[in-house]
Amino acid sequence: MTETHQVEFRKSGIVAAIPDGENLLAFAEEQGVAIPSLCRGGSCGTCRVRLVSGDVNLETVKALTKSQRYQGWILACSSTVHEDIVLDV
């Protein structure tokens, strides 16, 4: 049985259970949450969203500055979920 975690898309008003290790951008799209994206490889930064609470595994932070990371920004295309999170999207 796959472990799931709760993802709250705060501005969209959607709360859903995401399987452990699931790609955040793909899951958001499945839930009807629009997150702009272009490269899907972590290089352009278009899919940048603010993580309000919780933590994700980031494959890359190439398109984020240190300041953005400190402020809670993540790249949805290169993030996988391993605990409950809240996003400001």
N, C-alpha and C positions, 0 to 999 in steps of 0.2 A: 504494500500500500504506500503510495506516494504522500509525503507530508505536504500540507498546504499552509499558506500564510495569507493573512488579510492585507489587501491593498486598498487604501482609500484614495480615490481621486477627488480631492477636496472640492475644487471648483466645479467639477462635473457632477458631483453628488452621487458618484458610483462607488460602491464597496463590493469587492469580489474576492473570492479565494483563488490564489495563484499557486500552482504546483512549485515545490522547491526547485530552484535552479532554472526556472522559466525565464526567457528573455522578456524584459519589461516592455519594450516597444511593441513587440508582437502581441503580447497579452493586452496592452492598452488598446490596440487596434481591434482585437477580438471583442473587447468590451464596448466598442464604439466611442472610445476616448481619442480625440484627435490630437496627436502630437506630431508637429511637422518633422519631416526627416528627408534627407537627401542621400547621403553617402552610405548610411547604415554601417559604417566602419569606424566611427569615433573620430573622424578627422575634421568634419566640417562644423560640428557644434550645433547644427540646426535642431536636434532633438533634445537640447538641454532643458531640463526641468529641475525645479527646486524640491529637494527631499526635506520634508518638514520634520519627520521623525522616523526612526528605524535606521537600517543600514542595508546596503546592497553590495554585491561583488561587482567591481568595475574592471572590465577587461582592459580598458585604456582610458586615459584622461588627456590625450593629446590635444583636444580642442578646448580644454579648460585651463584657465590661469590658476595659480595658487590661490588668489583672492576669491575666485568663483568657487573653488572646491571648499574653501573655508566657510563661505556663505551658504553651503549646502547644495550647490548645483551638481547634478550628475548628468551623464549621457544615457538616455533611455535605450539607445541602440546597443550599447555595450554593457548594460547592467543586467545582472541576474539577481533574483530575490531569494533570500535565505531566512528572512524573518518578517514580521508584520511591519508595514511601512505606510506612511502618509505622504502623498505628493501634492504639491500646490498646482494642480492642473485639472 
